[in-house]
Amino acid sequence: MTNSAPTTSSKTVDHRAQLELALGQPFVDGNTINDLQNGDEIFPVMLDAIRAARVCVDFMTFVYWQGSIAKEFATALSNRARAGVTVRVLLDAYGARRINNELVSEMEAAGVELRWFRPLSTWRIWRSDKRTHRKVLVCDHRIGFIGGVGIADEWRGQARDASEWRDCHFEIQGQAVRGLRAAFLDNWNEAGDWTNDLACQAFDVVDGNVPMQVVRASTTIGWTDIATLVRTLIQIAERRLIVVTAYFAPDEKMVKMICEAVKRGVDVDVLTAGKHTDSRLSQLAGQRHYAALLECGVTIRQYQRTMLHSKLILVDDDVCCLGSANINHRSLSKDEECCVVALSTDLNATLTADYERDCEHAKTLNLCDWQVRSWWQCQQERLAGLLVEQL
């Protein structure tokens, strides 16, 4: 659990002010955060929080598929509902379409309030294309979870081989949990009748020292607050910028911003999915820009051990951005997302160490080799680029 002495350096104060100014969203103090790596660490802590809930459980996710972990979550949520706890589950109608219907029936029979976010409709394709990609769990208004993990067996294990995906998730306590709960309620109320939760119980006061900013974005035809957040993080970096993302397909404006950061002396490292990607099309769309990025001095690595699903941005030695957003068109312009910015040198150091361990299982791309990739590879990249707004 990260709860160090407050980070009060002048640079951190500047970072806080710059992010608040760009997003109009203040940081809240008095938080703690627990870094959870891979399913073997993530799932037990989430399930324990659900099983310990005495008042309410609010849970939303994009991926809820099949398998033993899906069953385990359904059972835990159902048991809490039978015990009289208010349990609300919001599933994205596209991302969770592979869920076993028996699990849905089990939860509803137990008293779980379950809603589907934007059911698919051929008559409202423009709406069906915009999903909620948020992954939020809040228990008893006081413990919150956010990150990249989905509810499926692909996330079980410790990322030891291709059958165990690599991901990270975070447990948060403190005033920032209010922002996570607001992100849940935002989508929950769209998916059904309005729920008046304004008169909820007070949040526990936590003796924490990590300032946090919760940023959520809703679907739009332009760019969202998440896009503004990512661009601001690139802009404020002075020494180092680490980007870890499952899908790295920046647009031309972001490519230019990244290269400008390199020119002003920032070391920019990108770690993204490699040969085990679950979306080759998205990977190809991003690879259109690799030559320009490599040429300007960006280090690009592709994770080789399994599917990399983590989402992190680390700026200098104090800023940590975590949540559900990738660096692609869907996350920055189309889908509902939620991220947390934490100002903590301790957390930054921990996540940097995690990143460096991941780099041991990654392939670093070389500009000379990339420039002589096959003609067919180049054509695939161009074709994928035509579909980039759907990726």
C-alpha positions as CSV (number, residue, x, y, z in Angstrom):
1,M,0.0,0.0,0.0
2,T,1.5,3.3,-1.1
3,N,1.1,5.9,1.7
4,S,4.4,7.7,1.8
5,A,5.2,11.2,3.1
6,P,3.5,13.8,0.9
7,T,5.3,14.6,-2.3
8,T,5.7,18.4,-2.1
9,S,8.5,19.2,-4.4
10,S,8.1,22.3,-6.5
11,K,7.9,20.1,-9.6
12,T,5.1,18.0,-8.2
13,V,3.3,21.2,-7.2
14,D,3.7,22.4,-10.8
15,H,2.5,19.1,-12.2
16,R,-0.6,19.3,-10.0
17,A,-1.4,22.8,-11.1
18,Q,-0.9,22.0,-14.8
19,L,-3.2,19.0,-14.7
20,E,-5.9,20.8,-12.8
21,L,-5.7,23.8,-15.2
22,A,-5.9,21.6,-18.3
23,L,-8.8,19.4,-17.1
24,G,-10.7,21.6,-14.6
25,Q,-10.7,18.7,-12.2
26,P,-9.0,19.2,-8.8
27,F,-6.9,16.6,-7.0
28,V,-8.1,15.3,-3.7
29,D,-5.7,14.5,-0.9
30,G,-5.7,11.8,1.8
31,N,-5.6,8.7,-0.4
32,T,-3.8,5.3,-0.3
33,I,-3.2,3.1,-3.3
34,N,-2.2,-0.6,-3.6
35,D,-0.5,-1.8,-6.8
36,L,-1.8,-5.2,-7.9
37,Q,0.0,-7.2,-10.6
38,N,-1.6,-9.9,-12.7
39,G,-4.6,-12.1,-11.9
40,D,-3.1,-14.0,-9.0
41,E,-2.8,-10.8,-7.1
42,I,-5.7,-8.8,-8.5
43,F,-8.6,-11.2,-8.3
44,P,-8.2,-12.4,-4.6
45,V,-8.1,-8.8,-3.3
46,M,-11.2,-7.8,-5.4
47,L,-13.1,-10.8,-4.3
48,D,-12.2,-10.3,-0.6
49,A,-13.5,-6.7,-0.9
50,I,-16.8,-7.9,-2.3
51,R,-17.2,-10.7,0.3
52,A,-16.5,-8.2,3.1
53,A,-19.0,-5.6,1.9
54,R,-21.8,-4.8,4.3
55,V,-23.7,-2.0,2.6
56,C,-23.2,-1.9,-1.1
57,V,-21.2,-3.1,-4.1
58,D,-21.0,-1.2,-7.4
59,F,-19.3,-3.0,-10.2
60,M,-18.9,-2.2,-13.9
61,T,-16.7,-3.8,-16.5
62,F,-16.2,-4.1,-20.2
63,V,-15.1,-7.7,-20.4
64,Y,-17.1,-10.4,-18.5
65,W,-16.6,-13.7,-20.3
66,Q,-16.7,-17.3,-19.2
67,G,-14.6,-19.6,-17.0
68,S,-13.9,-20.2,-13.4
69,I,-13.1,-16.6,-12.4
70,A,-16.3,-15.4,-14.0
71,K,-18.2,-18.0,-11.9
72,E,-16.3,-17.0,-8.8
73,F,-17.3,-13.3,-9.2
74,A,-20.9,-14.2,-10.0
75,T,-21.0,-16.3,-6.8
76,A,-19.4,-13.6,-4.6
77,L,-21.8,-10.9,-5.9
78,S,-24.8,-13.2,-5.5
79,N,-23.9,-14.2,-2.0
80,R,-23.6,-10.5,-1.0
81,A,-27.0,-9.8,-2.5
82,R,-28.6,-12.7,-0.6
83,A,-27.1,-11.3,2.6
84,G,-29.0,-8.0,2.1
85,V,-26.2,-6.0,0.6
86,T,-27.2,-3.7,-2.3
87,V,-25.3,-5.1,-5.3
88,R,-25.3,-3.4,-8.7
89,V,-23.6,-4.7,-11.8
90,L,-23.2,-2.9,-15.1
91,L,-22.0,-4.8,-18.1
92,D,-21.1,-3.4,-21.5
93,A,-23.5,-5.1,-23.9
94,Y,-20.7,-5.7,-26.5
95,G,-17.7,-6.4,-24.3
96,A,-19.6,-8.8,-22.0
97,R,-21.6,-10.5,-24.8
98,R,-19.7,-13.8,-24.2
99,I,-20.9,-14.1,-20.6
100,N,-22.6,-17.4,-19.7
101,N,-26.3,-16.7,-19.4
102,E,-26.4,-19.0,-16.4
103,L,-24.3,-16.6,-14.5
104,V,-26.6,-13.7,-15.4
105,S,-29.6,-15.7,-14.2
106,E,-27.8,-16.7,-11.0
107,M,-27.0,-13.1,-10.1
108,E,-30.5,-11.8,-10.9
109,A,-32.1,-14.6,-9.0
110,A,-30.0,-13.7,-6.0
111,G,-31.2,-10.1,-6.1
112,V,-28.3,-8.5,-7.9
113,E,-29.4,-5.4,-9.9
114,L,-27.9,-6.0,-13.3
115,R,-28.0,-3.6,-16.2
116,W,-26.6,-3.7,-19.8
117,F,-24.9,-0.6,-21.1
118,R,-26.1,0.3,-24.6
119,P,-27.6,-2.9,-25.9
120,L,-26.6,-3.6,-29.5
121,S,-29.1,-2.3,-32.1
122,T,-29.0,-2.3,-35.9
123,W,-31.3,0.7,-35.8
124,R,-28.9,2.8,-33.7
125,I,-25.5,1.7,-35.0
126,W,-24.0,5.1,-34.2
127,R,-24.8,4.6,-30.5
128,S,-23.9,0.9,-30.4
129,D,-20.4,1.7,-31.6
130,K,-19.7,3.8,-28.5
131,R,-19.0,1.5,-25.5
132,T,-18.1,1.8,-21.8
133,H,-14.6,0.6,-21.4
134,R,-14.5,1.6,-17.7
135,K,-13.5,-1.1,-15.1
136,V,-14.6,0.1,-11.7
137,L,-15.4,-1.7,-8.4
138,V,-16.5,0.2,-5.3
139,C,-17.4,-1.6,-2.0
140,D,-19.2,0.2,0.8
141,H,-18.3,3.6,-0.6
142,R,-14.8,3.3,0.8
143,I,-12.7,0.9,-1.3
144,G,-12.3,1.3,-5.0
145,F,-10.6,-0.6,-7.7
146,I,-9.6,0.5,-11.2
147,G,-7.3,-0.7,-13.9
148,G,-7.2,-2.9,-17.0
149,V,-8.3,-6.4,-15.8
150,G,-11.3,-8.1,-17.3
151,I,-13.4,-10.9,-15.7
152,A,-12.2,-13.9,-17.7
153,D,-9.7,-16.7,-17.3
154,E,-7.3,-15.1,-19.7
155,W,-6.3,-12.8,-16.8
156,R,-5.6,-15.6,-14.3
157,G,-2.1,-16.5,-13.3
158,Q,1.1,-14.5,-13.2
159,A,1.7,-13.8,-17.0
160,R,4.1,-16.8,-17.1
161,D,3.0,-17.8,-20.7
162,A,0.6,-17.0,-23.5
163,S,-2.3,-18.4,-21.6
164,E,-1.9,-15.8,-18.7
165,W,-2.3,-12.2,-19.8
166,R,-0.2,-9.4,-18.3
167,D,-2.1,-6.6,-16.5
168,C,-2.2,-4.4,-13.5
169,H,-5.0,-3.1,-11.3
170,F,-5.1,-0.8,-8.3
171,E,-6.9,-0.7,-4.9
172,I,-7.7,2.8,-3.7
173,Q,-9.0,4.2,-0.4
174,G,-9.7,7.8,0.4
175,Q,-11.6,10.7,-1.1
176,A,-10.7,9.6,-4.7
177,V,-13.2,6.7,-4.3
178,R,-15.9,9.3,-4.8
179,G,-14.7,9.9,-8.3
180,L,-14.7,6.2,-9.1
181,R,-18.2,5.8,-7.8
182,A,-19.3,8.8,-9.8
183,A,-17.9,7.1,-12.9
184,F,-20.0,4.1,-12.1
185,L,-23.2,6.1,-11.5
186,D,-22.7,8.1,-14.7
187,N,-23.0,5.0,-16.8
188,W,-25.5,3.2,-14.5
189,N,-28.1,5.9,-14.7
190,E,-27.8,6.0,-18.5
191,A,-28.5,2.3,-18.6
192,G,-31.8,2.4,-16.6
193,D,-33.9,4.4,-14.2
194,W,-32.3,7.2,-12.4
195,T,-30.8,6.3,-9.0
196,N,-30.8,9.0,-6.4
197,D,-27.6,8.3,-4.4
198,L,-27.0,11.9,-3.4
199,A,-27.8,11.1,0.2
200,C,-25.3,8.3,0.6
201,Q,-23.3,7.4,3.7
202,A,-20.2,9.4,4.4
203,F,-16.8,8.0,3.2
204,D,-14.3,6.8,5.7
205,V,-11.5,9.2,6.5
206,V,-8.3,7.5,5.5
207,D,-4.9,8.6,6.7
208,G,-3.3,8.6,3.3
209,N,-0.9,11.0,1.6
210,V,-1.3,10.4,-2.2
211,P,-3.1,13.2,-4.1
212,M,-5.3,11.8,-6.8
213,Q,-7.3,13.2,-9.8
214,V,-10.1,11.1,-11.2
215,V,-10.7,11.8,-14.9
216,R,-13.6,10.2,-16.7
217,A,-14.6,10.7,-20.3
218,S,-17.8,10.1,-22.2
219,T,-18.3,9.3,-25.8
220,T,-18.0,12.2,-28.3
221,I,-17.3,13.0,-31.9
222,G,-14.2,15.0,-31.0
223,W,-11.7,14.1,-28.3
224,T,-12.5,13.5,-24.7
225,D,-11.0,14.5,-21.4
226,I,-8.9,11.4,-21.5
227,A,-7.3,12.6,-24.7
228,T,-6.7,16.0,-23.0
229,L,-5.2,14.2,-20.1
230,V,-2.8,12.1,-22.2
231,R,-1.7,15.2,-24.3
232,T,-1.1,17.1,-21.1
233,L,1.0,14.4,-19.6
234,I,3.1,14.4,-22.7
235,Q,3.4,18.1,-22.6
236,I,4.4,18.4,-18.9
237,A,7.1,15.7,-19.1
238,E,10.6,17.2,-18.6
239,R,12.9,14.2,-18.0
240,R,11.1,10.9,-18.7
241,L,7.8,9.6,-20.2
242,I,6.9,5.9,-20.0
243,V,3.8,4.7,-21.8
244,V,2.6,1.1,-21.3
245,T,-0.5,0.3,-23.3
246,A,-2.1,-2.7,-24.9
247,Y,-3.0,-0.8,-28.1
248,F,-0.6,1.9,-29.2
249,A,-2.1,3.7,-32.2
250,P,-1.6,7.5,-31.7
251,D,-2.9,10.0,-34.3
252,E,-0.6,12.4,-36.2
253,K,-1.0,15.1,-33.6
254,M,0.0,12.9,-30.8
255,V,3.0,11.5,-32.8
256,K,4.1,15.1,-33.3
257,M,3.7,15.9,-29.6
258,I,5.8,12.8,-28.6
259,C,8.6,13.8,-31.0
260,E,8.6,17.3,-29.7
261,A,9.0,15.9,-26.2
262,V,12.0,14.0,-27.4
263,K,13.5,17.1,-28.9
264,R,13.3,19.0,-25.6
265,G,15.2,16.2,-23.9
266,V,12.6,13.8,-22.6
267,D,13.4,10.1,-22.7
268,V,10.2,8.5,-24.2
269,D,9.7,4.8,-23.8
270,V,6.7,2.9,-25.1
271,L,5.9,-0.7,-24.2
272,T,3.0,-2.3,-26.1
273,A,1.7,-5.7,-27.1
274,G,3.8,-7.9,-29.3
275,K,3.3,-11.2,-31.1
276,H,0.6,-12.3,-28.7
277,T,-1.7,-9.2,-29.3
278,D,-5.4,-9.9,-29.3
279,S,-5.9,-7.2,-32.0
280,R,-3.5,-7.5,-34.9
281,L,-5.6,-4.9,-36.8
282,S,-5.1,-2.3,-34.0
283,Q,-1.4,-3.1,-33.9
284,L,-1.0,-2.6,-37.6
285,A,-2.8,0.7,-37.5
286,G,-0.3,1.9,-34.8
287,Q,2.7,0.6,-36.7
288,R,2.1,3.1,-39.5
289,H,3.8,5.7,-37.2
290,Y,6.6,3.6,-35.8
291,A,9.2,4.7,-38.3
292,A,8.6,8.4,-37.5
293,L,8.7,7.7,-33.8
294,L,11.8,5.6,-33.9
295,E,13.5,8.2,-36.2
296,C,12.9,11.0,-33.7
297,G,14.4,8.9,-30.8
298,V,11.4,7.1,-29.2
299,T,12.2,3.7,-27.7
300,I,9.4,1.2,-28.7
301,R,9.3,-2.3,-27.1
302,Q,6.9,-5.1,-27.8
303,Y,6.1,-7.5,-25.0
304,Q,6.8,-11.1,-26.0
305,R,5.8,-13.4,-23.2
306,T,2.0,-13.0,-23.5
307,M,-0.7,-10.5,-24.3
308,L,0.2,-7.2,-22.6
309,H,-3.1,-5.5,-21.4
310,S,-1.7,-3.0,-18.9
311,K,-2.4,0.8,-19.2
312,L,0.0,3.2,-17.5
313,I,1.7,6.5,-18.1
314,L,4.6,7.6,-15.9
315,V,5.9,11.2,-16.1
316,D,9.3,12.1,-14.6
317,D,9.5,10.6,-11.1
318,D,6.2,11.6,-9.5
319,V,3.2,11.4,-11.9
320,C,1.4,8.1,-12.4
321,C,-1.7,7.7,-14.7
322,L,-3.6,4.5,-14.5
323,G,-7.0,3.2,-15.5
324,S,-8.8,1.7,-18.5
325,A,-7.6,3.9,-21.4
326,N,-5.3,2.8,-24.2
327,I,-3.5,5.0,-26.6
328,N,-5.9,4.5,-29.5
329,H,-8.8,6.2,-31.2
330,R,-11.5,4.3,-29.2
331,S,-10.1,5.3,-25.8
332,L,-9.2,8.9,-26.7
333,S,-12.3,9.8,-28.7
334,K,-15.1,7.2,-28.7
335,D,-15.5,5.1,-25.5
336,E,-16.4,5.8,-21.9
337,E,-13.2,5.6,-19.9
338,C,-11.9,6.4,-16.4
339,C,-8.4,7.1,-15.3
340,V,-6.7,8.2,-12.0
341,V,-3.7,10.4,-11.8
342,A,-1.7,9.8,-8.6
343,L,1.2,12.1,-7.5
344,S,3.6,9.8,-5.7
345,T,7.3,9.3,-6.0
346,D,7.0,5.9,-4.2
347,L,4.3,4.6,-6.6
348,N,6.2,6.0,-9.6
349,A,9.3,4.1,-8.5
350,T,7.3,0.9,-7.9
351,L,5.7,1.1,-11.3
352,T,8.9,1.9,-13.0
353,A,10.4,-1.2,-11.5
354,D,7.5,-3.2,-12.8
355,Y,8.0,-1.7,-16.2
356,E,11.7,-2.5,-16.2
357,R,10.9,-6.2,-15.3
358,D,8.5,-6.3,-18.2
359,C,11.2,-4.9,-20.5
360,E,13.2,-8.1,-19.8
361,H,10.5,-10.0,-21.7
362,A,10.2,-7.4,-24.5
363,K,11.8,-6.9,-28.0
364,T,13.2,-3.5,-28.7
365,L,12.5,-2.3,-32.2
366,N,15.4,-1.0,-34.3
367,L,14.9,1.8,-36.9
368,C,17.1,0.2,-39.5
369,D,15.3,-3.2,-39.3
370,W,11.9,-1.4,-39.2
371,Q,12.7,0.5,-42.4
372,V,13.3,-2.7,-44.4
373,R,10.1,-4.5,-43.2
374,S,8.3,-6.3,-46.0
375,W,6.1,-4.6,-48.7
376,W,3.2,-6.7,-47.5
377,Q,3.6,-5.4,-43.9
378,C,3.5,-1.8,-45.2
379,Q,0.4,-2.5,-47.2
380,Q,-1.3,-4.0,-44.1
381,E,-0.4,-1.0,-42.1
382,R,-2.0,1.3,-44.7
383,L,-5.1,-0.7,-44.9
384,A,-5.5,-0.9,-41.1
385,G,-5.0,2.9,-41.0
386,L,-8.2,3.3,-43.0
387,L,-10.1,1.6,-40.0
388,V,-8.2,3.4,-37.3
389,E,-11.3,5.3,-36.0
390,Q,-12.9,1.9,-35.1
391,L,-9.8,0.6,-33.3
